[in-house]
Amino acid sequence: MSKKLPKTAIKKRLSPGWSYRGNALVRKYTFASFPDAVAFVTRLGFAAEAKDHHPDLHIDYKRVTVGWSTHSEGGVTEKDFAGARQSDMIAATHAPQDQL
């Protein structure tokens, strides 16, 4: 089981585009179209299910907000950083317009 990481360690490890908000790693992606955004969410959903660790997802037309937090630990763990890396890899295959 992953242990909750301290806030200072989390902030030092944030990759470009990611922020730490509300006990979660958060990133917004903007895609070329709504179908591209949905395809990203679908691929990420299947990848997350395979690891039994699921992000919070919000689709707003062609923008997707992804939030990773280990709810059982009450914050961010190593599993969330792995999920964030996976999110970026999947987003790269869907050619986001920009990554906010």
N, C-alpha and C positions, 0 to 999 in steps of 0.2 A: 504494500500500500504506500502511495506517495504521501509525503508530509507537506503541510502548508509551508510555503516559502515566506521569509520575511519581506516586507515591503521594499526595503532598501536593496535587497538582492534582486527582486523582480525588476525594479526600475533600471538597475545596471545592465540587465540582460535583454531589455526590450529591443527587438529588431526594428529597423526603419518601417514606419507606417503603423506600428502597434503602439497602443497606449495602455495604461493601467487605470481602470475606472471601476469603482464599485466592486472590488475584490475579483476582477476579471481582466484578462487580456482581451483587448477590443481592437478591431480593425474594420474599416469600411472599404469596400471594393466597388468600383463603378464599371459596368460592362457595356458593351456596344448596344445591347438590346435586352428586353425582358426575357426572351428565350435563353440567351446566354447566361443571365443571372440565375434562372431556374436550373439550367444544366449544371452550373457550378454548385448550387445548393444540393442537387441530387447526387453528384459525385462525392461531395464532402459528406453528405449524409450516409452513404454506403460505406465510405472509408471509416467514419466515426463508429458506425454500428459494428464493423469488424473488430474494432479495438474496445468496444463496450465503453466508450467515453464520448459524450455528446456535447456539442457546442450549443449555445443559444444562437438562433438565426432569425434575422429579420430581413424580409425582401420589401423594398420600396421601389417599384417599377424596375429600373435597371441597376439599382444600388442594393448591395447586400452588406449588412452589418453582422459580423461574426464575433461572438464572445465566448471565451474559454475560461471555465472555472470548475474546480472540483468541489461540487456541492457538499459531498460527505466530509470534506476537510475544511469547508468554510472559506475557501480562497484558492489561490493559484499554487499548483504543484508542477513537478516535472512533466506530468502527463499533459498539462495545458501548454507548455512550451512545445512539446512534440506535436500537439494538435495545431498550434499556430504555424509551425513549419510546414505541416501537411496542408494547411489551408493555403499558404503561399504557393506551394508546389502545384496544387490543383488549380488555383486561380491563374497561374502562369500558362496553363494549357488551354484556358478559355479566353486568352488575350483580353484582359481587362483594359478599358480605355485609360483609366488611371487608377491608382491605388491611393486612397486618401488616408 
